[in-house]
């Protein structure tokens, strides 16, 4: 992997992490969804492991809760946005 790719991926992961933190701080989001976002954030920012494995783990966690019936529309949109960004990192 080239240096520019590493920088781009690091910047994307940083952006994704900030979006996750916004969701975690949103009290209108159900607690189970916030917990899943925290877990996804922890997987994404783990110190060990290949970034593709970490991204896949985060996608799995978020995909599970993206269709929660109690999820406010703006939070659902944010989760879909995060999932899209994670998919772009994985490629």
N, C-alpha and C positions, 0 to 999 in steps of 0.2 A: 504494500500500500504506500502511496506517495504521501509526502509531507502535507501537501495541499488537501488531500482527501482526509487525512487525520484531523486537520484544523477544521474542515467543513463539518465533519461528523461531531467533533467536540462542541462546535458552536450550535449545531442542531440539538444535541443532547442537553446543552445548557438551556436553550430556548424551551425545550420540552419540559425540563425540570421546573422552570419558572411557571409554566402553564399548569403543571401538576400542583404546585404550591398554591396557586390561586384557587384551584378546586378544593384542595384540602382546607383552606381557610374559609370557604363558602359554607355558612351554616344552613343554607337552604338545601344543600346536598345531603341526602340520607347518610347516616353514620356508616352503614355497610359499604356504601360506594366510596366514601372518603377513606375507609380502611383499605379497600382494594387499591385506591390510588396511591396511598402511602406505601403499600407493599410493592406496587409496580415501580414507584420512584426508587425504593431501596434496591430493587433488582437492577434497574437501569444504571444506578450510580455505584453498584458494587465495585470494590477495588480489584477483584479478581475475575477472571473469565474473559472470553472473547466478546467483543461488543455485540456481535450478531446473536449470541446466546442470551445476553442480558436484554437486548431489545426484544427478542422473541418472548422471553418471560414476562416482560412488561406488557406486551401486546396481549398475551394470554389473560393476564389479570384484568386489563381494561375491557377486553372484548366480553368477558363474563358479565360485567355489570353495565355495559353500554345500553342494554335494553331493559334495565330495571324500570318497572312501571311507575315507581315513585320519583324518578329522576326528573328534575325541572328541565324544560326544553333548552334553556341556555347552557346547562351543565352537560346535557346530552350532546349538544353541538360542540362544546369544548372537548369532550371525550373523543368524538369522531375526528375532530381536528388533530388531537394528539395522536390518535391511532394512525391517521394519514401521515403525519410527520415521522412516526416510528417506522412505518412501512418504507418511507423514502430513505431512512437511515439504513435499513436492512438491505436495500438493493445495492 
